[in-house]
Amino acid sequence: QKGGNMKEVFRRFCVGLQKIEEIFKKHNHG
């Protein structure tokens, strides 16, 4: 269970990074 939870946290972390990267790209182009 603990390992599965870590995978979920890591997946959410990666998704968050992608969203942040998109925001930064939009700001840079703007």
Gaussian input, Z-matrix of N, CA and C with variables (Angstrom, degrees):
# hf/3-21g

backbone

0 1
 N
 C     1     B1
 C     2     B2     1     A1
 N     3     B3     2     A2     1     D1
 C     4     B4     3     A3     2     D2
 C     5     B5     4     A4     3     D3
 N     6     B6     5     A5     4     D4
 C     7     B7     6     A6     5     D5
 C     8     B8     7     A7     6     D6
 N     9     B9     8     A8     7     D7
 C    10    B10     9     A9     8     D8
 C    11    B11    10    A10     9     D9
 N    12    B12    11    A11    10    D10
 C    13    B13    12    A12    11    D11
 C    14    B14    13    A13    12    D12
 N    15    B15    14    A14    13    D13
 C    16    B16    15    A15    14    D14
 C    17    B17    16    A16    15    D15
 N    18    B18    17    A17    16    D16
 C    19    B19    18    A18    17    D17
 C    20    B20    19    A19    18    D18
 N    21    B21    20    A20    19    D19
 C    22    B22    21    A21    20    D20
 C    23    B23    22    A22    21    D21
 N    24    B24    23    A23    22    D22
 C    25    B25    24    A24    23    D23
 C    26    B26    25    A25    24    D24
 N    27    B27    26    A26    25    D25
 C    28    B28    27    A27    26    D26
 C    29    B29    28    A28    27    D27
 N    30    B30    29    A29    28    D28
 C    31    B31    30    A30    29    D29
 C    32    B32    31    A31    30    D30
 N    33    B33    32    A32    31    D31
 C    34    B34    33    A33    32    D32
 C    35    B35    34    A34    33    D33
 N    36    B36    35    A35    34    D34
 C    37    B37    36    A36    35    D35
 C    38    B38    37    A37    36    D36
 N    39    B39    38    A38    37    D37
 C    40    B40    39    A39    38    D38
 C    41    B41    40    A40    39    D39
 N    42    B42    41    A41    40    D40
 C    43    B43    42    A42    41    D41
 C    44    B44    43    A43    42    D42
 N    45    B45    44    A44    43    D43
 C    46    B46    45    A45    44    D44
 C    47    B47    46    A46    45    D45
 N    48    B48    47    A47    46    D46
 C    49    B49    48    A48    47    D47
 C    50    B50    49    A49    48    D48
 N    51    B51    50    A50    49    D49
 C    52    B52    51    A51    50    D50
 C    53    B53    52    A52    51    D51
 N    54    B54    53    A53    52    D52
 C    55    B55    54    A54    53    D53
 C    56    B56    55    A55    54    D54
 N    57    B57    56    A56    55    D55
 C    58    B58    57    A57    56    D56
 C    59    B59    58    A58    57    D57
 N    60    B60    59    A59    58    D58
 C    61    B61    60    A60    59    D59
 C    62    B62    61    A61    60    D60
 N    63    B63    62    A62    61    D61
 C    64    B64    63    A63    62    D62
 C    65    B65    64    A64    63    D63
 N    66    B66    65    A65    64    D64
 C    67    B67    66    A66    65    D65
 C    68    B68    67    A67    66    D66
 N    69    B69    68    A68    67    D67
 C    70    B70    69    A69    68    D68
 C    71    B71    70    A70    69    D69
 N    72    B72    71    A71    70    D70
 C    73    B73    72    A72    71    D71
 C    74    B74    73    A73    72    D72
 N    75    B75    74    A74    73    D73
 C    76    B76    75    A75    74    D74
 C    77    B77    76    A76    75    D75
 N    78    B78    77    A77    76    D76
 C    79    B79    78    A78    77    D77
 C    80    B80    79    A79    78    D78
 N    81    B81    80    A80    79    D79
 C    82    B82    81    A81    80    D80
 C    83    B83    82    A82    81    D81
 N    84    B84    83    A83    82    D82
 C    85    B85    84    A84    83    D83
 C    86    B86    85    A85    84    D84
 N    87    B87    86    A86    85    D85
 C    88    B88    87    A87    86    D86
 C    89    B89    88    A88    87    D87

   B1=1.4610
   B2=1.5326
   B3=1.3344
   B4=1.4618
   B5=1.5345
   B6=1.3364
   B7=1.4616
   B8=1.5231
   B9=1.3288
   B10=1.4616
   B11=1.5140
   B12=1.3354
   B13=1.4615
   B14=1.5235
   B15=1.3284
   B16=1.4663
   B17=1.5273
   B18=1.3310
   B19=1.4679
   B20=1.5232
   B21=1.3334
   B22=1.4655
   B23=1.5206
   B24=1.3339
   B25=1.4721
   B26=1.5239
   B27=1.3337
   B28=1.4653
   B29=1.5304
   B30=1.3518
   B31=1.4716
   B32=1.5245
   B33=1.3362
   B34=1.4679
   B35=1.5230
   B36=1.3431
   B37=1.4613
   B38=1.5291
   B39=1.3381
   B40=1.4667
   B41=1.5225
   B42=1.3336
   B43=1.4662
   B44=1.5216
   B45=1.3334
   B46=1.4682
   B47=1.5183
   B48=1.3253
   B49=1.4683
   B50=1.5245
   B51=1.3319
   B52=1.4614
   B53=1.5262
   B54=1.3476
   B55=1.4651
   B56=1.5222
   B57=1.3389
   B58=1.4683
   B59=1.5287
   B60=1.3307
   B61=1.4653
   B62=1.5243
   B63=1.3365
   B64=1.4639
   B65=1.5233
   B66=1.3449
   B67=1.4676
   B68=1.5252
   B69=1.3385
   B70=1.4642
   B71=1.5249
   B72=1.3193
   B73=1.4632
   B74=1.5262
   B75=1.3430
   B76=1.4640
   B77=1.5206
   B78=1.3327
   B79=1.4680
   B80=1.5278
   B81=1.3178
   B82=1.4680
   B83=1.5264
   B84=1.3275
   B85=1.4610
   B86=1.5184
   B87=1.3329
   B88=1.4648
   B89=1.5111
   A1=110.52
   A2=116.24
   A3=119.60
   A4=110.33
   A5=116.00
   A6=119.23
   A7=110.90
   A8=116.65
   A9=120.14
   A10=110.43
   A11=116.51
   A12=120.19
   A13=110.05
   A14=115.93
   A15=119.59
   A16=110.37
   A17=116.57
   A18=119.68
   A19=109.88
   A20=117.06
   A21=121.32
   A22=110.24
   A23=115.82
   A24=119.87
   A25=110.08
   A26=116.99
   A27=121.26
   A28=110.33
   A29=115.72
   A30=119.41
   A31=110.10
   A32=116.09
   A33=119.29
   A34=110.27
   A35=116.57
   A36=121.42
   A37=110.04
   A38=116.41
   A39=120.61
   A40=110.28
   A41=116.78
   A42=120.65
   A43=109.41
   A44=116.42
   A45=120.54
   A46=110.68
   A47=116.62
   A48=120.14
   A49=110.03
   A50=117.06
   A51=120.43
   A52=110.23
   A53=116.58
   A54=120.25
   A55=110.11
   A56=116.30
   A57=120.27
   A58=109.70
   A59=116.48
   A60=120.60
   A61=110.15
   A62=116.93
   A63=120.49
   A64=110.02
   A65=116.24
   A66=120.54
   A67=109.65
   A68=117.07
   A69=120.37
   A70=110.13
   A71=117.66
   A72=120.92
   A73=109.98
   A74=116.68
   A75=120.28
   A76=109.92
   A77=117.18
   A78=120.90
   A79=109.85
   A80=117.28
   A81=120.53
   A82=110.44
   A83=117.29
   A84=120.39
   A85=110.27
   A86=116.79
   A87=121.22
   A88=110.05
   D1=-43.49
   D2=-178.75
   D3=-62.63
   D4=-43.27
   D5=-179.67
   D6=-63.05
   D7=-41.25
   D8=179.28
   D9=-63.64
   D10=-37.71
   D11=179.51
   D12=-63.95
   D13=-40.94
   D14=179.37
   D15=-63.08
   D16=-39.00
   D17=178.53
   D18=-62.12
   D19=-41.97
   D20=179.71
   D21=-63.84
   D22=-44.21
   D23=179.28
   D24=-62.54
   D25=-43.17
   D26=-179.46
   D27=-63.85
   D28=-39.87
   D29=-179.91
   D30=-64.21
   D31=-44.12
   D32=179.25
   D33=-64.12
   D34=-37.13
   D35=179.77
   D36=-62.62
   D37=-43.85
   D38=-179.97
   D39=-64.32
   D40=-42.82
   D41=179.67
   D42=-62.70
   D43=-40.02
   D44=179.18
   D45=-63.62
   D46=-40.75
   D47=179.80
   D48=-62.62
   D49=-41.51
   D50=-179.45
   D51=-62.41
   D52=-41.51
   D53=-179.91
   D54=-65.41
   D55=-42.61
   D56=179.50
   D57=-63.39
   D58=-40.00
   D59=-179.73
   D60=-63.11
   D61=-40.22
   D62=179.11
   D63=-63.98
   D64=-41.82
   D65=-179.82
   D66=-62.12
   D67=-44.53
   D68=-179.53
   D69=-63.60
   D70=-40.53
   D71=-179.79
   D72=-62.71
   D73=-41.52
   D74=179.57
   D75=-63.76
   D76=-42.15
   D77=-179.71
   D78=-65.53
   D79=-40.42
   D80=-178.58
   D81=-65.34
   D82=-41.46
   D83=-179.86
   D84=-71.93
   D85=-30.37
   D86=-178.56
   D87=-72.51

